[in-house]
Amino acid sequence: MINEEEKNKLLKMAFVFVSIVSVFFIAKIGTEFKNYKTIGSDHTPTNTITVSGDGEAFAIPDTAEISFTARASEKTMNTAQQKVNEITKKSIDYVKSVGVEDKDIKTANYNSYPKYEWQKQTIQCVTIPCPQPEGKQVMVGYEVSQTITVKIKKTDLASQVIDELGKLGVTEISGPNFTVDNIDQYQEQARKEAIEKAKAKAVVLAKDLGVKLVRIVSFSDGNSNAVMPMAYGSAIRMEKTMDSSVGASLPQGEQKITSNVSITYEIR
């Protein structure tokens, strides 16, 4: 016969077993219920509509980029380099004086090479017909050039800077190219307008089709917030006879930032 002590042990073991089994089934039921709630949430919908929208924003350029070249041709390379260095230094000192920072001044290109000319040899005719004179390439000196790119944060100074650089001996000026320094806010504005238009189209389309919009299943920004310049500069060669009293006229216009989005909705 089972005594009282053994009986109590068996009851305790049975209770523990039942408790473990109960916890297991409760956890199992909870998992199944959770899975039931998410059934269909990760499936690829078969009934969808896709709409698109476009938006744009306009910004007044706040930065002008100019590049200028100092060039010199001399008998020796050292002399040509000294002349270019002198012009470049004076030009950089000037743009710094009007507020351009060191980080916005950089060398875009530096060239140094010998110059050659084709020279004919002089001969005396001792026979008839006279032979054609021969010639050869003769080095006559060196040409050195340095191109500097400058970013001007005050666009109204661009015309003044171009005029002054022409007086300092630079041979070519390219620009100005007007841009918007912090364009992110305008890109966001254009994209927001595009999204709102796409959403409005979706509501109208769903109503016309007699369906209901469920959720967005995909989104794409088609043209990566393209920036369309509305004004730009061009290359200018500075002539020695240029009338420096006449300032350059540089309308800066505005820039149009565009966005085109596509949204796909699940419908039912």
C-alpha positions as CSV (number, residue, x, y, z in Angstrom):
1,M,0.0,0.0,0.0
2,I,1.0,3.5,-0.7
3,N,1.6,5.4,2.5
4,E,0.6,9.0,3.0
5,E,4.1,10.4,2.3
6,E,4.3,8.7,-1.1
7,K,0.8,9.7,-2.0
8,N,1.8,13.4,-1.4
9,K,4.9,13.1,-3.6
10,L,2.8,11.6,-6.4
11,L,0.3,14.4,-6.1
12,K,3.0,17.0,-6.3
13,M,4.6,15.4,-9.3
14,A,1.2,15.3,-11.1
15,F,0.6,18.9,-10.3
16,V,4.0,20.0,-11.7
17,F,3.4,17.9,-14.9
18,V,-0.1,19.4,-15.4
19,S,1.4,22.9,-14.8
20,I,4.1,22.4,-17.4
21,V,1.6,21.0,-20.0
22,S,-0.8,23.9,-19.3
23,V,2.0,26.5,-19.8
24,F,3.0,24.8,-23.1
25,F,-0.5,24.8,-24.5
26,I,-1.2,28.4,-23.4
27,A,2.0,29.5,-25.2
28,K,1.0,27.5,-28.2
29,I,-2.4,29.0,-28.4
30,G,-1.0,32.5,-28.0
31,T,1.4,32.0,-30.9
32,E,-1.3,30.6,-33.1
33,F,-3.6,33.6,-32.3
34,K,-0.8,36.0,-33.0
35,N,-0.1,34.3,-36.3
36,Y,-3.9,34.4,-37.1
37,K,-3.9,38.2,-36.6
38,T,-1.0,38.6,-39.1
39,I,-2.3,36.2,-41.8
40,G,-2.2,37.9,-45.2
41,S,-0.1,41.0,-44.0
42,D,3.0,39.9,-45.8
43,H,1.4,38.5,-49.0
44,T,1.9,40.2,-52.3
45,P,-1.4,41.8,-53.2
46,T,-2.9,40.9,-56.6
47,N,-5.4,43.8,-56.8
48,T,-3.5,47.1,-57.0
49,I,-3.7,50.5,-58.6
50,T,-0.7,52.8,-59.3
51,V,-0.8,56.5,-59.5
52,S,1.8,59.2,-60.1
53,G,2.3,62.8,-59.1
54,D,4.7,65.6,-59.9
55,G,5.8,68.6,-57.9
56,E,8.1,71.5,-58.3
57,A,9.7,74.2,-56.2
58,F,11.5,77.4,-57.2
59,A,14.7,78.7,-55.6
60,I,16.7,81.9,-56.0
61,P,20.4,81.0,-56.4
62,D,22.5,82.0,-53.5
63,T,25.9,80.8,-54.7
64,A,28.0,81.8,-57.8
65,E,30.9,79.7,-59.0
66,I,33.6,81.3,-61.1
67,S,36.8,79.9,-62.5
68,F,39.7,82.1,-63.9
69,T,42.9,81.3,-65.6
70,A,46.3,83.0,-65.3
71,R,48.5,82.2,-68.3
72,A,52.0,83.3,-69.3
73,S,54.5,82.5,-72.1
74,E,58.2,83.3,-71.5
75,K,61.6,82.2,-72.6
76,T,62.2,80.2,-69.4
77,M,59.8,78.1,-67.4
78,N,60.9,79.8,-64.2
79,T,59.9,83.2,-65.6
80,A,56.6,82.0,-66.8
81,Q,55.8,80.4,-63.4
82,Q,56.7,83.6,-61.6
83,K,54.4,85.6,-63.7
84,V,51.5,83.2,-63.3
85,N,52.1,83.0,-59.6
86,E,52.0,86.8,-59.3
87,I,48.7,87.1,-61.2
88,T,47.2,84.2,-59.2
89,K,48.3,85.6,-55.9
90,K,46.8,89.0,-56.6
91,S,43.6,87.5,-57.8
92,I,43.2,85.2,-54.7
93,D,44.0,88.1,-52.4
94,Y,41.3,90.1,-54.0
95,V,38.5,87.4,-53.8
96,K,39.5,86.9,-50.1
97,S,39.1,90.6,-49.5
98,V,35.5,90.5,-50.6
99,G,34.6,87.6,-48.2
100,V,35.4,84.4,-50.1
101,E,36.7,81.8,-47.6
102,D,39.8,79.6,-48.1
103,K,37.7,76.5,-48.4
104,D,35.9,78.0,-51.4
105,I,39.1,78.6,-53.4
106,K,40.8,75.7,-55.1
107,T,43.1,75.0,-58.0
108,A,41.2,73.2,-60.8
109,N,44.2,72.8,-63.2
110,Y,47.9,73.6,-63.5
111,N,49.8,73.2,-66.8
112,S,53.4,73.8,-67.7
113,Y,54.9,72.8,-71.1
114,P,57.4,73.9,-73.7
115,K,56.4,75.9,-76.8
116,Y,57.7,75.0,-80.3
117,E,57.7,76.8,-83.6
118,W,58.3,75.5,-87.1
119,Q,61.3,77.4,-88.5
120,K,62.5,77.1,-92.1
121,Q,66.2,76.8,-92.8
122,T,67.7,79.4,-95.1
123,I,69.7,78.0,-98.0
124,Q,71.6,79.4,-100.9
125,C,70.8,78.1,-104.3
126,V,73.8,76.7,-106.1
127,T,71.8,74.5,-108.5
128,I,68.8,75.0,-110.7
129,P,66.0,74.2,-109.9
130,C,66.5,75.5,-106.3
131,P,65.7,72.8,-103.7
132,Q,62.9,73.4,-101.3
133,P,64.1,74.7,-97.9
134,E,63.9,72.3,-95.0
135,G,62.7,73.2,-91.6
136,K,62.4,71.9,-88.0
137,Q,60.6,72.3,-84.7
138,V,62.5,74.8,-82.5
139,M,61.6,75.3,-78.8
140,V,61.0,79.0,-78.3
141,G,60.0,79.1,-74.7
142,Y,57.5,77.8,-72.1
143,E,53.8,78.3,-71.4
144,V,52.4,78.0,-67.9
145,S,48.7,78.3,-66.8
146,Q,46.8,77.9,-63.6
147,T,43.0,77.7,-63.3
148,I,41.4,78.6,-60.0
149,T,37.7,77.9,-59.0
150,V,36.0,80.3,-56.6
151,K,32.7,79.9,-54.9
152,I,31.0,83.2,-54.0
153,K,28.3,83.0,-51.4
154,K,27.0,86.5,-52.2
155,T,25.7,86.4,-55.8
156,D,25.4,90.1,-56.1
157,L,29.3,90.3,-55.9
158,A,29.7,88.1,-59.0
159,S,29.8,91.0,-61.5
160,Q,32.2,93.0,-59.4
161,V,34.5,90.0,-59.0
162,I,34.6,89.3,-62.7
163,D,35.3,93.0,-63.5
164,E,38.2,93.2,-61.0
165,L,39.8,89.9,-62.1
166,G,39.9,91.3,-65.6
167,K,42.0,94.2,-64.3
168,L,44.4,91.8,-62.5
169,G,45.8,90.1,-65.6
170,V,43.8,86.9,-65.8
171,T,43.3,85.6,-69.4
172,E,40.1,83.7,-69.2
173,I,37.1,83.7,-66.9
174,S,34.4,80.9,-66.9
175,G,31.0,81.4,-65.3
176,P,29.4,82.4,-63.2
177,N,27.3,79.3,-62.6
178,F,24.5,80.1,-60.2
179,T,23.4,77.4,-57.8
180,V,21.4,76.8,-54.6
181,D,23.8,75.9,-51.8
182,N,21.2,74.2,-49.5
183,I,18.8,72.6,-51.9
184,D,17.4,69.9,-49.6
185,Q,14.5,72.0,-48.4
186,Y,13.4,72.7,-51.9
187,Q,13.7,69.0,-52.9
188,E,11.5,68.1,-49.9
189,Q,9.0,70.7,-50.9
190,A,8.8,69.4,-54.5
191,R,8.5,65.8,-53.3
192,K,5.7,66.7,-50.8
193,E,3.7,68.3,-53.5
194,A,4.2,65.3,-55.8
195,I,3.0,62.9,-53.1
196,E,-0.1,65.0,-52.3
197,K,-1.1,65.0,-56.0
198,A,-0.6,61.3,-56.3
199,K,-2.7,60.6,-53.2
200,A,-5.5,62.9,-54.5
201,K,-5.4,61.0,-57.8
202,A,-5.7,57.7,-55.9
203,V,-8.8,58.8,-54.0
204,V,-10.6,59.9,-57.2
205,L,-9.6,56.8,-59.1
206,A,-10.7,54.4,-56.4
207,K,-14.1,56.2,-56.2
208,D,-14.5,56.0,-60.0
209,L,-13.6,52.3,-60.0
210,G,-15.8,51.5,-57.0
211,V,-13.0,50.1,-54.9
212,K,-11.5,50.9,-51.6
213,L,-7.9,51.8,-50.9
214,V,-6.3,49.5,-48.4
215,R,-2.7,50.4,-47.9
216,I,0.4,51.6,-49.8
217,V,2.5,48.7,-51.0
218,S,5.3,50.5,-52.9
219,F,6.6,54.0,-53.5
220,S,9.3,55.4,-55.9
221,D,10.7,58.8,-56.7
222,G,11.2,58.6,-60.4
223,N,13.6,61.4,-61.2
224,S,15.6,61.8,-58.0
225,N,14.6,65.4,-57.5
226,A,16.1,66.8,-60.7
227,V,17.4,70.4,-60.6
228,M,16.8,72.5,-63.7
229,P,19.0,75.7,-63.9
230,M,17.1,78.6,-65.2
231,A,20.2,80.8,-65.6
232,Y,23.8,80.2,-66.2
233,G,27.1,81.8,-67.1
234,S,29.5,81.3,-70.0
235,A,33.2,81.5,-70.7
236,I,34.8,85.0,-71.1
237,R,38.2,85.7,-72.6
238,M,39.7,88.9,-71.2
239,E,41.2,91.0,-73.9
240,K,43.8,93.6,-73.1
241,T,41.7,96.2,-74.9
242,M,38.6,95.5,-72.8
243,D,36.9,98.5,-71.4
244,S,37.1,97.7,-67.7
245,S,34.7,100.5,-66.9
246,V,31.8,98.5,-68.3
247,G,30.5,96.0,-65.7
248,A,29.3,92.6,-66.7
249,S,25.5,92.1,-66.6
250,L,24.7,88.8,-64.9
251,P,21.0,88.0,-64.3
252,Q,20.9,85.0,-62.0
253,G,17.3,84.0,-62.6
254,E,16.0,81.1,-60.5
255,Q,16.2,77.3,-60.4
256,K,13.3,74.9,-60.7
257,I,13.5,71.7,-58.6
258,T,11.2,68.9,-59.8
259,S,10.0,65.6,-58.3
260,N,8.0,62.8,-59.9
261,V,6.7,60.0,-57.6
262,S,4.8,56.8,-58.1
263,I,2.6,55.1,-55.5
264,T,1.0,51.7,-55.6
265,Y,-2.1,50.9,-53.5
266,E,-3.6,47.6,-52.6
267,I,-7.4,47.8,-53.3
268,R,-10.4,45.7,-52.5
